[in-house]
C-alpha cells in the first residue's frame, strides 16, 4: 500500500494565488508591527483592534491602480 504525501500538489493558478495571499498577509503584519512600534516609541498605547480597523479602512478606501 502506497502512503499518501501530506503535501498537496496545486495547480499553477492556485500556487500563484497562495503566493499572493501569503505576501499580502506578510505586508499587513509588517505594517502593523511597524505602526505598533511607532506608537509605542511616541508614548501612545497601541490597540490591536484600532490597527485592524486602520488596515481595513485602508484596503477599502485605497485608490485604484490602473
ABEGO torsion letter per residue (X at the ends): XBBBBABBBBBAAAAAAAAAAAAAAAAAAAAAAAAAAAAAAAGBBBBAAAAAAAAAAAAAABBBBX
